[in-house]
Amino acid sequence: MIARQPESWIYRAVDPDWRWGIAEHIAAIQADNLNTLVWAKTKDAARGKNAPKPIPRPHAPSKTVAEDMTPEEIEEILARPRTEVTDTETI
């Protein structure tokens, strides 16, 4: 078990995203929101073009699943029978 101590060299070696704590995530959210607010006052926003890209975060996929799927594929997945997820299962 590794203790969650970001100042530990072992923790830094095991977790390459150790620099991203809660404060960094909140700062990135604030910057993204500010960029969106500034963009919202431009002519590009009125046309729906050149929206600002969010700051990349660790462990975040570059694309959402919905961007790679058709609406029919999404409907098929949502129509599948549900099963209970336990703590030991990985998604």
C-alpha positions as CSV (number, residue, x, y, z in Angstrom):
1,M,0.0,0.0,0.0
2,I,1.3,3.4,-0.9
3,A,0.5,6.3,1.4
4,R,-1.0,9.3,-0.3
5,Q,1.9,11.7,0.4
6,P,2.7,13.7,-2.7
7,E,6.0,14.8,-1.2
8,S,7.1,11.1,-1.2
9,W,9.5,10.1,-4.0
10,I,7.9,6.7,-4.2
11,Y,4.4,8.3,-4.6
12,R,5.8,10.5,-7.3
13,A,7.4,7.6,-9.1
14,V,4.2,5.5,-9.1
15,D,1.8,8.3,-9.9
16,P,3.0,10.4,-12.9
17,D,0.1,12.9,-12.3
18,W,1.1,13.6,-8.7
19,R,1.1,17.4,-9.4
20,W,-2.6,17.4,-9.9
21,G,-4.3,17.8,-6.6
22,I,-7.7,19.3,-5.8
23,A,-6.4,22.9,-5.9
24,E,-5.0,22.4,-9.4
25,H,-8.2,20.8,-10.7
26,I,-10.2,23.7,-9.3
27,A,-7.8,26.2,-10.8
28,A,-8.2,24.5,-14.2
29,I,-12.0,24.6,-13.9
30,Q,-11.9,28.3,-13.1
31,A,-9.6,29.0,-16.0
32,D,-11.8,27.0,-18.4
33,N,-14.9,28.9,-17.2
34,L,-13.2,32.3,-17.5
35,N,-12.0,31.4,-21.1
36,T,-15.6,30.5,-21.9
37,L,-17.0,33.7,-20.5
38,V,-14.5,35.8,-22.4
39,W,-15.2,33.8,-25.6
40,A,-19.0,34.3,-25.1
41,K,-18.7,38.0,-25.7
42,T,-17.0,37.6,-29.1
43,K,-18.4,37.4,-32.7
44,D,-17.2,33.8,-32.9
45,A,-19.4,32.9,-30.0
46,A,-22.4,34.4,-31.8
47,R,-21.6,32.1,-34.8
48,G,-20.8,29.1,-32.6
49,K,-17.2,28.9,-33.8
50,N,-13.7,28.7,-32.2
51,A,-14.9,27.8,-28.7
52,P,-12.0,27.6,-26.3
53,K,-10.5,24.2,-25.6
54,P,-10.4,23.1,-21.9
55,I,-7.1,22.7,-20.1
56,P,-6.1,19.0,-20.5
57,R,-6.4,17.1,-17.2
58,P,-4.7,13.9,-16.2
59,H,-6.7,10.7,-16.5
60,A,-9.3,12.5,-18.7
61,P,-10.0,10.9,-22.1
62,S,-9.4,13.1,-25.1
63,K,-12.8,12.2,-26.6
64,T,-16.0,11.3,-25.1
65,V,-17.6,8.0,-25.9
66,A,-20.6,9.7,-27.5
67,E,-18.4,11.4,-30.1
68,D,-17.3,8.0,-31.5
69,M,-20.8,6.4,-31.6
70,T,-23.9,6.8,-33.6
71,P,-27.2,7.5,-31.8
72,E,-28.3,4.0,-32.6
73,E,-25.3,2.5,-30.9
74,I,-25.9,4.6,-27.8
75,E,-29.6,3.5,-27.7
76,E,-28.5,-0.2,-28.1
77,I,-26.1,0.2,-25.1
78,L,-28.7,1.9,-23.0
79,A,-31.3,-0.8,-23.8
80,R,-29.0,-3.6,-22.5
81,P,-30.0,-5.3,-19.2
82,R,-28.5,-3.7,-16.1
83,T,-26.4,-5.7,-13.7
84,E,-25.2,-4.8,-10.2
85,V,-21.6,-3.5,-10.0
86,T,-19.6,-4.7,-7.0
87,D,-16.5,-3.0,-5.6
88,T,-14.3,-5.7,-7.0
89,E,-15.4,-5.2,-10.6
90,T,-13.6,-2.8,-12.9
91,I,-15.4,-0.8,-15.5
